[in-house]
């Protein structure tokens, strides 16, 4: 049996900031339909690597391929057009705007015809209907009013809006950067459920997290980053959290070869 091909692959990524080497020949593979957790100590370069994949950072050297074809993202907008959506740790939401406005931030829909083309009026009815539909799909309609300001929502609800926005427009890949870092136990649980619901729709997810219990609960594979490069990819069923931390910090030798993806196809 042969492995399926990764939906996105990176080889030999190098990124320097003056004398600081953030990426030092980093490799990366994300396969269709999986949740890939990315872990590493502070300063290991994991965020820089994921930013390179999502267009926020342009690597100095290396190759990134998406669905077998080389890509050259020059901005997050390029990555978004290719179907990659990122939920950053600060959520990138505008607190004073409504839920619907935040869902369409930077991609507002205008009314058809003269009203939209000339007067540039936004089609708020369509945007609110679409936002309500996407929130409902993810079971987030505890929010009563789609037009209420995001600043009135709880931390978990705000995270839900950000994830729903990514799921609505991320047709190929969703990147989540520390999605439970500032949340309580109950809200963290809801976000983990959201992650699994999004994956059940066939969208692969890159999950950056320091929370080992969360990583081991939802991840299919774990990418371990150290000193600017990938040192191991492990299956959470074959290793303990202590093993992962030991590999990450250098206290344990990394295993030879990467853990295979969950799914296979016949040759």
BAMAR-913671 format. One record per residue: residue in one letter; chain; x, y, z of N, C-alpha, C in turn; residue number from 0. Coordinates in Angstrom, 1 decimal. Example, Ala and Ser with C-alpha at 12.3 -4.5 7.8 and 13.67 -1.06 7.14 Angstrom:
<fifis>
r	c	n.px	n.py	n.pz	ca.px	ca.py	ca.pz	c.px	c.py	c.pz	k
A	A	13.2	-5.7	7.8	12.3	-4.5	7.8	13.2	-3.3	7.8	0 $
S	A	12.8	-2.2	7.1	13.7	-1.1	7.1	12.9	0.0	7.9	1 $
</fifis>
This chain:
<fifis>
r	c	n.px	n.py	n.pz	ca.px	ca.py	ca.pz	c.px	c.py	c.pz	k
X	A	0.8	-1.2	0.0	0.0	0.0	0.0	0.9	1.2	0.0	0 $
X	A	0.4	2.3	-0.7	1.2	3.5	-0.8	0.5	4.7	0.0	1 $
X	A	1.3	5.6	0.5	0.7	6.7	1.2	0.0	7.7	0.2	2 $
X	A	-1.0	8.3	0.7	-1.6	9.4	-0.1	-0.6	10.6	-0.1	3 $
X	A	-0.8	11.5	-1.1	0.1	12.6	-1.2	-0.3	13.7	-0.2	4 $
X	A	0.6	14.5	0.4	0.3	15.6	1.2	-0.4	16.7	0.5	5 $
X	A	-1.4	17.4	1.1	-2.1	18.5	0.5	-1.1	19.7	0.5	6 $
X	A	-0.2	19.8	1.5	0.8	20.8	1.4	2.1	20.2	2.0	7 $
X	A	3.2	20.6	1.3	4.5	20.0	1.6	5.5	21.1	1.5	8 $
X	A	6.4	21.2	2.5	7.5	22.2	2.5	8.8	21.4	2.7	9 $
X	A	9.8	21.9	2.0	11.1	21.2	2.1	12.2	22.3	2.1	10 $
X	A	13.1	22.2	3.1	14.3	23.0	3.3	14.0	24.5	3.5	11 $
X	A	13.0	24.8	4.2	12.7	26.2	4.5	13.7	26.9	5.3	12 $
X	A	14.2	28.0	4.9	15.2	28.8	5.6	14.8	30.2	5.8	13 $
X	A	14.8	30.7	7.0	14.4	32.1	7.2	15.4	32.7	8.3	14 $
X	A	16.0	33.8	7.9	16.9	34.5	8.8	16.3	35.9	9.1	15 $
X	A	16.5	36.3	10.4	16.3	37.7	10.7	17.6	38.3	11.3	16 $
X	A	18.4	38.9	10.4	19.7	39.3	10.7	20.5	38.1	11.0	17 $
X	A	21.1	38.0	12.2	21.9	36.9	12.6	21.1	35.8	13.2	18 $
X	A	19.8	36.0	13.5	19.0	35.0	14.1	18.4	34.1	13.0	19 $
X	A	18.6	32.8	13.1	18.1	31.8	12.2	16.8	31.2	12.7	20 $
X	A	15.6	31.6	12.2	14.3	31.2	12.7	14.0	29.8	12.1	21 $
X	A	14.3	29.6	10.8	14.1	28.3	10.2	15.4	27.9	9.6	22 $
X	A	15.7	26.6	9.8	17.0	26.1	9.4	16.9	24.8	8.7	23 $
X	A	16.3	24.9	7.5	16.1	23.7	6.7	14.9	22.9	7.1	24 $
X	A	13.8	23.6	7.4	12.6	23.0	8.0	11.8	22.3	6.9	25 $
X	A	11.2	21.1	7.3	10.3	20.3	6.4	9.0	20.2	7.1	26 $
X	A	8.0	20.0	6.2	6.6	20.0	6.7	5.7	19.2	5.8	27 $
X	A	4.8	18.4	6.3	3.8	17.7	5.5	2.4	17.7	6.2	28 $
X	A	1.4	18.1	5.5	0.0	18.0	6.0	-0.8	17.2	5.0	29 $
X	A	-1.4	16.1	5.5	-2.2	15.2	4.7	-3.7	15.6	4.7	30 $
X	A	-4.4	15.2	3.7	-5.9	15.5	3.6	-6.6	14.9	4.8	31 $
X	A	-7.5	15.6	5.4	-8.4	15.1	6.4	-7.8	14.9	7.8	32 $
X	A	-6.6	15.4	8.0	-6.0	15.1	9.3	-5.9	16.4	10.2	33 $
X	A	-5.8	16.2	11.5	-5.4	17.2	12.4	-3.9	17.0	12.7	34 $
X	A	-3.1	17.9	12.3	-1.6	17.8	12.6	-1.3	18.9	13.6	35 $
X	A	-0.9	18.4	14.8	-0.4	19.3	15.8	1.0	19.7	15.6	36 $
X	A	1.4	20.9	15.8	2.8	21.4	15.7	3.2	21.9	17.1	37 $
X	A	4.2	21.2	17.7	4.6	21.6	19.0	6.1	21.9	19.0	38 $
X	A	6.6	22.7	19.9	8.0	23.1	20.0	8.2	24.1	21.1	39 $
X	A	9.4	24.2	21.6	9.7	25.1	22.7	9.6	26.6	22.1	40 $
X	A	9.5	27.5	23.0	9.5	28.9	22.6	10.8	29.2	21.8	41 $
X	A	10.7	29.8	20.6	11.8	30.2	19.8	12.3	29.0	18.9	42 $
X	A	11.5	27.9	18.9	11.9	26.8	18.0	11.7	27.1	16.6	43 $
X	A	10.8	28.0	16.2	10.6	28.4	14.8	9.3	27.8	14.3	44 $
X	A	8.5	27.2	15.1	7.2	26.7	14.6	6.3	27.7	14.1	45 $
X	A	6.2	28.8	14.8	5.3	29.9	14.3	5.8	30.5	13.0	46 $
X	A	7.1	30.6	12.8	7.6	31.2	11.6	7.4	30.2	10.4	47 $
X	A	7.5	28.9	10.7	7.2	27.9	9.6	5.8	28.0	9.2	48 $
X	A	4.9	28.0	10.2	3.4	28.1	9.8	3.1	29.4	9.1	49 $
X	A	3.7	30.5	9.5	3.5	31.8	8.9	4.0	31.7	7.4	50 $
X	A	5.1	31.0	7.2	5.5	30.8	5.8	4.5	30.1	4.9	51 $
X	A	3.9	29.1	5.6	2.8	28.3	4.9	1.6	29.1	4.6	52 $
X	A	1.3	30.1	5.6	0.1	30.9	5.4	0.3	32.2	4.8	53 $
X	A	1.5	32.5	4.3	1.8	33.7	3.5	2.2	34.9	4.3	54 $
X	A	2.3	34.8	5.7	2.6	35.9	6.5	4.1	36.2	6.5	55 $
X	A	4.9	35.1	6.2	6.4	35.2	6.1	6.8	34.6	4.8	56 $
X	A	7.8	35.3	4.1	8.4	34.8	2.9	9.7	34.2	3.2	57 $
X	A	9.9	32.9	3.1	11.1	32.2	3.4	12.2	32.7	2.4	58 $
X	A	13.5	32.7	3.0	14.6	33.0	2.1	15.0	31.9	1.1	59 $
X	A	14.8	30.7	1.5	15.1	29.6	0.7	14.0	28.5	1.0	60 $
X	A	14.0	27.5	0.1	13.1	26.4	0.3	11.9	26.3	-0.7	61 $
X	A	11.2	25.2	-0.6	10.1	25.0	-1.6	8.8	24.7	-0.8	62 $
X	A	7.7	25.3	-1.2	6.4	24.9	-0.7	5.5	24.5	-1.8	63 $
X	A	4.9	23.3	-1.7	4.0	22.7	-2.7	2.7	22.5	-2.1	64 $
X	A	1.6	22.9	-2.9	0.3	22.6	-2.5	-0.4	21.8	-3.6	65 $
X	A	-0.9	20.6	-3.1	-1.5	19.7	-4.0	-0.6	19.3	-5.2	66 $
X	A	0.7	19.2	-4.8	1.7	18.8	-5.8	2.3	19.9	-6.7	67 $
X	A	1.8	21.1	-6.5	2.3	22.2	-7.4	3.0	23.3	-6.5	68 $
X	A	4.2	23.8	-7.0	4.9	24.8	-6.2	4.0	26.1	-6.1	69 $
X	A	4.0	26.6	-4.9	3.3	27.9	-4.6	4.3	28.9	-4.1	70 $
X	A	4.0	30.2	-4.3	4.9	31.3	-3.8	4.0	32.3	-3.2	71 $
X	A	3.6	32.1	-1.9	2.7	33.1	-1.3	3.5	34.4	-0.9	72 $
X	A	3.0	35.5	-1.4	3.7	36.8	-1.0	3.0	37.5	0.1	73 $
X	A	1.8	37.1	0.4	1.0	37.7	1.5	0.0	36.7	2.0	74 $
X	A	-0.6	37.0	3.2	-1.7	36.2	3.6	-2.9	36.1	2.7	75 $
X	A	-3.1	37.2	1.9	-4.2	37.2	0.9	-4.0	36.2	-0.2	76 $
X	A	-2.7	36.0	-0.6	-2.4	34.9	-1.6	-2.8	33.6	-1.0	77 $
X	A	-2.5	33.3	0.2	-2.8	32.0	0.9	-4.3	31.9	1.0	78 $
X	A	-5.0	32.9	1.3	-6.4	32.9	1.5	-7.1	32.5	0.1	79 $
X	A	-6.6	33.1	-0.9	-7.1	32.8	-2.3	-6.9	31.4	-2.7	80 $
X	A	-5.8	30.8	-2.1	-5.5	29.4	-2.4	-6.3	28.4	-1.5	81 $
X	A	-7.1	29.0	-0.5	-7.9	28.2	0.3	-7.4	27.9	1.7	82 $
X	A	-6.3	28.7	2.1	-5.7	28.5	3.5	-6.2	29.7	4.4	83 $
X	A	-6.9	29.3	5.5	-7.4	30.3	6.4	-6.6	30.1	7.7	84 $
X	A	-6.3	31.2	8.4	-5.5	31.2	9.6	-6.3	31.9	10.7	85 $
X	A	-6.4	31.2	11.9	-7.0	31.8	13.1	-5.8	32.1	14.0	86 $
X	A	-5.4	33.4	14.1	-4.3	33.8	14.9	-4.7	33.8	16.4	87 $
X	A	-3.6	33.8	17.2	-3.8	33.8	18.7	-4.7	35.0	19.2	88 $
X	A	-4.5	36.1	18.5	-5.3	37.3	18.9	-6.6	37.4	18.2	89 $
X	A	-6.9	36.3	17.4	-8.2	36.2	16.7	-8.4	37.1	15.5	90 $
X	A	-7.7	38.2	15.5	-7.9	39.2	14.4	-9.3	39.6	14.2	91 $
X	A	-10.1	39.8	15.3	-11.4	40.3	15.2	-11.5	41.8	15.6	92 $
X	A	-12.5	42.5	15.1	-12.7	43.9	15.4	-13.8	43.9	16.5	93 $
X	A	-13.5	44.2	17.7	-14.5	44.1	18.8	-15.7	45.0	18.6	94 $
X	A	-15.6	46.2	18.0	-16.7	47.1	17.8	-17.6	46.7	16.7	95 $
X	A	-17.2	45.8	15.8	-18.0	45.4	14.7	-18.9	44.2	15.1	96 $
X	A	-20.0	44.0	14.3	-20.9	42.9	14.6	-20.3	41.5	14.3	97 $
X	A	-20.9	40.5	14.7	-20.5	39.1	14.3	-20.4	38.9	12.8	98 $
X	A	-21.5	39.4	12.1	-21.6	39.2	10.7	-20.5	40.1	10.0	99 $
X	A	-20.3	41.3	10.5	-19.2	42.1	9.9	-17.9	41.5	10.0	100 $
X	A	-17.6	40.9	11.2	-16.3	40.2	11.4	-16.2	39.0	10.5	101 $
X	A	-17.2	38.3	10.3	-17.2	37.1	9.4	-16.7	37.5	8.0	102 $
X	A	-17.1	38.7	7.6	-16.8	39.1	6.2	-15.8	40.2	6.2	103 $
X	A	-15.0	40.4	7.3	-14.0	41.4	7.3	-13.0	41.2	6.2	104 $
X	A	-12.9	42.2	5.3	-12.0	42.2	4.2	-12.5	41.5	3.0	105 $
X	A	-13.7	40.9	3.1	-14.3	40.3	1.9	-15.8	40.6	1.9	106 $
X	A	-16.2	41.8	2.2	-17.5	42.3	2.3	-18.3	42.0	0.9	107 $
X	A	-19.6	41.7	1.0	-20.4	41.5	-0.1	-21.3	42.7	-0.4	108 $
X	A	-21.2	43.2	-1.6	-22.0	44.4	-1.9	-23.3	44.0	-2.6	109 $
X	A	-24.3	44.9	-2.5	-25.6	44.7	-3.2	-25.4	44.6	-4.7	110 $
X	A	-26.2	43.8	-5.3	-26.1	43.7	-6.8	-26.6	45.0	-7.5	111 $
X	A	-26.1	45.2	-8.7	-26.6	46.3	-9.5	-26.0	47.6	-9.1	112 $
X	A	-26.9	48.6	-9.4	-26.5	50.0	-9.2	-26.1	50.3	-7.7	113 $
X	A	-26.9	49.8	-6.8	-26.6	50.1	-5.4	-25.2	49.6	-4.9	114 $
X	A	-24.8	48.5	-5.4	-23.5	47.9	-5.0	-22.4	48.5	-5.8	115 $
X	A	-22.6	48.5	-7.1	-21.5	48.9	-8.1	-21.2	50.4	-8.0	116 $
X	A	-22.2	51.2	-7.8	-22.0	52.7	-7.9	-22.0	53.3	-6.5	117 $
X	A	-23.1	53.0	-5.7	-23.2	53.5	-4.4	-22.4	52.7	-3.3	118 $
X	A	-21.9	51.5	-3.7	-21.1	50.7	-2.9	-21.7	50.3	-1.6	119 $
X	A	-23.0	50.0	-1.6	-23.8	49.6	-0.4	-23.5	48.1	-0.2	120 $
X	A	-23.3	47.8	1.1	-23.1	46.4	1.4	-24.4	45.6	1.6	121 $
X	A	-24.4	44.4	1.2	-25.6	43.5	1.3	-25.6	42.9	2.7	122 $
X	A	-26.0	43.6	3.7	-26.0	43.2	5.1	-26.9	42.0	5.3	123 $
X	A	-28.0	42.0	4.6	-29.0	40.9	4.8	-28.3	39.5	4.4	124 $
X	A	-27.6	39.5	3.3	-27.0	38.3	2.8	-25.9	37.9	3.8	125 $
X	A	-25.1	38.9	4.2	-23.9	38.6	5.1	-24.4	38.0	6.5	126 $
X	A	-25.5	38.6	7.0	-26.1	38.1	8.2	-26.6	36.7	8.1	127 $
X	A	-27.3	36.5	7.0	-27.9	35.1	6.7	-26.8	34.1	6.6	128 $
X	A	-25.7	34.4	5.9	-24.6	33.5	5.7	-23.9	33.3	7.0	129 $
X	A	-23.6	34.3	7.8	-23.0	34.2	9.1	-23.8	33.3	10.0	130 $
X	A	-25.1	33.5	10.1	-26.0	32.7	10.9	-25.9	31.2	10.5	131 $
X	A	-25.9	31.0	9.2	-25.8	29.6	8.7	-24.6	28.9	9.1	132 $
X	A	-23.4	29.6	9.0	-22.1	29.0	9.3	-22.0	28.8	10.8	133 $
X	A	-22.5	29.7	11.6	-22.4	29.5	13.0	-23.3	28.3	13.4	134 $
X	A	-24.5	28.2	12.8	-25.4	27.1	13.1	-24.8	25.7	12.7	135 $
X	A	-24.0	25.7	11.6	-23.4	24.4	11.2	-22.4	23.9	12.2	136 $
X	A	-21.8	24.8	12.9	-20.8	24.4	14.0	-21.4	24.4	15.4	137 $
X	A	-22.8	24.6	15.4	-23.4	24.5	16.7	-23.1	25.7	17.6	138 $
X	A	-23.0	26.9	17.0	-22.6	28.1	17.8	-23.8	29.1	17.9	139 $
X	A	-25.0	28.6	17.8	-26.1	29.5	17.8	-26.6	29.8	19.3	140 $
X	A	-25.7	29.7	20.2	-25.9	30.2	21.5	-25.9	31.8	21.5	141 $
X	A	-25.3	32.3	20.4	-25.3	33.7	20.1	-26.7	34.1	19.6	142 $
X	A	-27.4	34.9	20.3	-28.8	35.2	20.0	-28.9	36.2	18.8	143 $
X	A	-28.1	37.2	18.8	-28.2	38.3	17.8	-27.0	38.3	16.9	144 $
X	A	-27.1	38.0	15.7	-25.9	38.0	14.8	-25.4	39.4	14.5	145 $
X	A	-26.2	40.4	14.9	-25.7	41.8	14.6	-25.1	42.4	15.9	146 $
X	A	-25.0	41.6	17.0	-24.4	42.2	18.2	-22.9	42.3	18.0	147 $
X	A	-22.3	43.3	18.8	-20.9	43.5	18.7	-20.1	42.4	19.3	148 $
X	A	-18.9	42.1	18.7	-18.1	41.0	19.1	-17.6	41.2	20.6	149 $
X	A	-17.4	42.5	20.9	-17.0	42.8	22.3	-17.9	42.4	23.4	150 $
X	A	-19.2	42.1	23.0	-20.2	41.6	24.0	-20.1	40.1	24.2	151 $
X	A	-19.3	39.4	23.4	-19.2	37.9	23.5	-18.2	37.5	24.5	152 $
X	A	-18.4	36.2	25.0	-17.4	35.6	25.9	-16.2	35.2	25.0	153 $
X	A	-15.1	34.9	25.7	-13.9	34.4	25.0	-14.1	33.2	24.1	154 $
X	A	-14.9	32.3	24.6	-15.2	31.1	23.9	-16.0	31.4	22.6	155 $
X	A	-17.0	32.3	22.8	-17.8	32.7	21.7	-17.0	33.4	20.6	156 $
X	A	-16.1	34.3	21.0	-15.2	35.0	20.1	-14.3	34.0	19.3	157 $
X	A	-13.8	33.0	20.0	-13.0	32.0	19.4	-13.8	31.2	18.4	158 $
X	A	-15.1	31.0	18.7	-16.0	30.3	17.9	-16.3	31.1	16.6	159 $
X	A	-16.4	32.4	16.7	-16.6	33.2	15.5	-15.4	33.2	14.6	160 $
X	A	-14.2	33.2	15.2	-13.0	33.2	14.4	-12.9	31.8	13.7	161 $
X	A	-13.2	30.7	14.4	-13.1	29.4	13.8	-14.2	29.2	12.7	162 $
X	A	-15.4	29.7	13.0	-16.4	29.7	12.0	-16.1	30.4	10.7	163 $
X	A	-15.4	31.6	10.9	-15.0	32.4	9.7	-14.0	31.6	8.9	164 $
X	A	-13.0	31.0	9.6	-12.0	30.2	8.9	-12.7	29.0	8.2	165 $
X	A	-13.6	28.3	8.9	-14.3	27.2	8.3	-15.1	27.5	7.1	166 $
X	A	-15.7	28.8	7.1	-16.6	29.2	6.0	-15.8	29.5	4.7	167 $
X	A	-14.6	30.0	4.9	-13.8	30.5	3.7	-12.5	29.6	3.5	168 $
X	A	-12.1	28.8	4.4	-10.9	28.0	4.2	-11.3	26.7	3.5	169 $
X	A	-11.2	26.7	2.3	-11.7	25.5	1.5	-10.7	24.4	1.5	170 $
X	A	-9.4	24.7	1.8	-8.4	23.6	1.7	-7.8	23.3	3.0	171 $
X	A	-7.3	24.3	3.8	-6.6	24.1	5.0	-7.0	25.2	6.0	172 $
X	A	-7.0	24.8	7.3	-7.2	25.8	8.4	-6.1	25.7	9.3	173 $
X	A	-5.5	26.9	9.7	-4.4	26.9	10.6	-4.9	27.6	11.9	174 $
X	A	-4.7	26.9	13.1	-5.2	27.4	14.4	-3.9	27.6	15.2	175 $
X	A	-3.7	28.9	15.6	-2.6	29.2	16.5	-3.0	29.4	17.9	176 $
X	A	-2.7	28.4	18.8	-3.0	28.5	20.2	-4.5	28.8	20.4	177 $
X	A	-5.4	28.0	19.9	-6.8	28.4	20.0	-7.4	28.4	21.4	178 $
X	A	-6.8	27.7	22.3	-7.3	27.6	23.7	-6.5	28.3	24.7	179 $
X	A	-5.5	29.1	24.3	-4.5	29.6	25.2	-5.2	30.5	26.3	180 $
X	A	-6.2	31.3	25.9	-6.7	32.3	26.9	-8.1	31.9	27.4	181 $
X	A	-8.5	30.6	27.2	-9.8	30.2	27.5	-9.9	29.4	28.8	182 $
X	A	-11.0	29.3	29.4	-11.3	28.5	30.6	-11.5	27.1	30.2	183 $
X	A	-11.8	26.2	31.1	-12.0	24.8	30.9	-13.2	24.5	29.9	184 $
X	A	-14.3	25.1	30.3	-15.5	24.9	29.5	-15.4	25.4	28.1	185 $
X	A	-14.8	26.6	27.9	-14.7	27.2	26.6	-13.7	26.4	25.8	186 $
X	A	-12.6	26.0	26.4	-11.6	25.2	25.7	-12.2	23.9	25.2	187 $
X	A	-13.1	23.3	26.0	-13.7	22.0	25.6	-14.6	22.3	24.3	188 $
X	A	-15.3	23.4	24.3	-16.1	23.7	23.1	-15.2	24.0	21.9	189 $
X	A	-14.1	24.6	22.0	-13.2	24.9	20.9	-12.6	23.5	20.3	190 $
X	A	-12.3	22.6	21.2	-11.8	21.3	20.8	-12.9	20.6	20.0	191 $
X	A	-14.1	20.7	20.5	-15.3	20.1	19.7	-15.4	20.7	18.4	192 $
X	A	-15.2	22.0	18.3	-15.3	22.7	17.0	-14.2	22.2	16.1	193 $
X	A	-13.0	22.0	16.6	-11.9	21.5	15.8	-12.3	20.2	15.1	194 $
X	A	-12.8	19.3	16.0	-13.2	18.0	15.5	-14.4	18.0	14.5	195 $
X	A	-15.3	19.0	14.7	-16.4	19.2	13.8	-15.9	19.7	12.4	196 $
X	A	-15.0	20.6	12.4	-14.4	21.1	11.2	-13.7	20.0	10.4	197 $
X	A	-12.9	19.2	11.2	-12.2	18.1	10.5	-13.2	17.1	9.9	198 $
X	A	-14.3	16.8	10.6	-15.3	15.9	10.1	-15.9	16.3	8.8	199 $
X	A	-15.7	17.6	8.4	-16.2	18.1	7.1	-15.1	17.9	6.1	200 $
X	A	-14.0	17.3	6.4	-12.9	17.0	5.5	-11.9	18.0	5.3	201 $
X	A	-11.9	19.0	6.2	-10.8	20.1	6.0	-9.7	19.8	7.0	202 $
X	A	-8.5	19.6	6.5	-7.3	19.3	7.3	-7.0	20.6	8.2	203 $
X	A	-6.4	20.3	9.4	-6.2	21.4	10.3	-4.7	21.3	10.8	204 $
X	A	-4.1	22.5	10.9	-2.8	22.6	11.5	-3.0	23.3	12.8	205 $
X	A	-2.7	22.6	13.9	-2.9	23.1	15.3	-1.6	23.4	16.0	206 $
X	A	-1.3	24.6	16.2	-0.2	25.0	17.0	-0.6	25.1	18.5	207 $
X	A	0.0	24.4	19.4	-0.4	24.5	20.8	0.7	24.0	21.7	208 $
X	A	0.7	24.6	22.9	1.6	24.2	24.0	0.8	23.3	25.0	209 $
X	A	-0.5	23.1	24.8	-1.3	22.4	25.7	-1.3	20.9	25.3	210 $
X	A	-0.4	20.1	26.0	-0.2	18.7	25.6	-1.5	17.9	25.7	211 $
X	A	-2.3	18.0	26.8	-3.5	17.2	26.8	-4.4	17.4	25.6	212 $
X	A	-4.5	18.7	25.2	-5.4	19.0	24.0	-4.8	18.4	22.8	213 $
X	A	-3.5	18.5	22.6	-2.8	18.0	21.5	-3.0	16.5	21.4	214 $
X	A	-2.8	15.8	22.5	-2.9	14.3	22.4	-4.4	13.9	22.3	215 $
X	A	-5.3	14.7	22.6	-6.7	14.4	22.5	-7.2	14.5	21.1	216 $
X	A	-6.8	15.5	20.3	-7.4	15.7	19.0	-6.5	15.4	17.8	217 $
X	A	-5.2	15.4	18.0	-4.3	15.3	16.9	-4.2	13.8	16.3	218 $
X	A	-4.1	13.7	15.0	-3.8	12.5	14.4	-2.3	12.2	14.3	219 $
X	A	-1.5	13.3	14.1	-0.1	13.2	14.2	0.5	14.4	14.8	220 $
X	A	1.7	14.3	15.3	2.3	15.5	16.0	3.7	15.8	15.4	221 $
X	A	3.8	17.0	14.9	5.0	17.5	14.3	5.8	18.2	15.4	222 $
X	A	7.0	17.7	15.7	7.8	18.2	16.7	8.9	19.1	16.1	223 $
X	A	9.0	20.4	16.5	9.9	21.3	16.0	11.0	21.7	17.0	224 $
X	A	12.2	21.7	16.6	13.3	22.1	17.5	14.4	22.7	16.8	225 $
X	A	14.9	23.9	17.3	16.1	24.5	16.7	15.9	24.8	15.2	226 $
X	A	14.7	25.3	14.8	14.4	25.7	13.5	14.1	24.7	12.5	227 $
X	A	13.9	23.4	12.9	13.6	22.4	11.9	12.7	21.3	12.5	228 $
X	A	12.1	20.5	11.7	11.4	19.3	12.2	12.3	18.2	12.6	229 $
X	A	12.2	17.7	13.8	13.0	16.7	14.2	12.3	15.3	14.3	230 $
X	A	10.9	15.4	14.3	10.2	14.1	14.4	8.7	14.4	14.1	231 $
X	A	8.1	13.4	13.6	6.6	13.4	13.5	6.1	12.1	14.1	232 $
X	A	5.4	12.2	15.2	5.0	11.0	16.0	3.5	10.8	16.0	233 $
X	A	3.1	9.5	16.2	1.7	9.2	16.4	1.4	9.3	17.9	234 $
X	A	0.4	10.1	18.3	0.1	10.2	19.7	-0.3	8.9	20.4	235 $
X	A	-0.7	7.9	19.6	-1.1	6.7	20.2	0.1	5.8	20.6	236 $
X	A	1.3	6.2	20.0	2.5	5.4	20.2	3.4	6.0	21.3	237 $
X	A	3.1	7.2	21.7	4.0	7.9	22.6	3.2	8.6	23.7	238 $
X	A	3.8	8.9	24.8	3.2	9.6	25.9	3.5	11.1	25.8	239 $
X	A	2.8	11.9	26.6	3.1	13.3	26.6	4.5	13.6	27.1	240 $
X	A	4.9	12.8	28.0	6.3	13.0	28.6	7.3	12.7	27.5	241 $
X	A	7.0	11.7	26.6	7.9	11.4	25.5	8.0	12.5	24.5	242 $
X	A	6.9	13.1	24.2	6.8	14.2	23.3	7.6	15.4	23.8	243 $
X	A	7.5	15.7	25.1	8.2	16.8	25.7	9.7	16.5	25.7	244 $
X	A	10.1	15.3	26.0	11.5	14.9	26.0	12.1	15.0	24.6	245 $
X	A	11.4	14.6	23.6	11.9	14.7	22.2	12.0	16.2	21.9	246 $
X	A	11.0	17.0	22.3	11.0	18.4	22.0	12.2	19.2	22.6	247 $
X	A	12.5	18.8	23.8	13.6	19.5	24.5	15.0	18.9	24.3	248 $
X	A	15.0	17.7	23.6	16.3	17.1	23.4	16.7	16.1	24.4	249 $
X	A	15.9	15.8	25.4	16.2	14.8	26.4	16.0	13.4	26.0	250 $
X	A	15.4	13.2	24.9	15.1	11.9	24.3	15.4	11.9	22.8	251 $
X	A	16.1	10.9	22.3	16.4	10.8	20.9	15.2	10.7	20.1	252 $
X	A	15.0	11.5	19.0	13.8	11.4	18.2	13.8	10.1	17.4	253 $
X	A	12.6	9.5	17.2	12.5	8.3	16.4	12.9	8.4	15.0	254 $
X	A	13.4	7.4	14.4	13.8	7.5	13.0	12.6	7.3	12.1	255 $
X	A	12.5	8.2	11.1	11.3	8.2	10.2	10.1	8.8	10.8	256 $
X	A	9.3	9.4	10.0	8.1	10.1	10.4	6.9	9.1	10.5	257 $
X	A	6.0	9.4	11.4	4.8	8.6	11.5	4.0	8.8	10.2	258 $
X	A	3.5	7.7	9.7	2.7	7.8	8.4	1.4	8.4	8.7	259 $
X	A	0.8	9.0	7.6	-0.6	9.6	7.8	-1.6	8.5	8.1	260 $
X	A	-2.7	8.9	8.6	-3.7	7.9	9.1	-4.3	7.1	8.0	261 $
X	A	-4.5	7.7	6.8	-5.2	7.1	5.7	-4.2	6.6	4.6	262 $
X	A	-4.5	5.5	4.0	-3.8	5.0	2.9	-4.7	4.7	1.7	263 $
X	A	-4.1	4.6	0.5	-4.8	4.2	-0.7	-4.1	3.1	-1.3	264 $
X	A	-4.8	2.3	-2.0	-4.2	1.1	-2.7	-3.4	1.7	-3.9	265 $
X	A	-2.2	1.0	-4.1	-1.4	1.5	-5.2	-2.1	1.2	-6.6	266 $
</fifis>
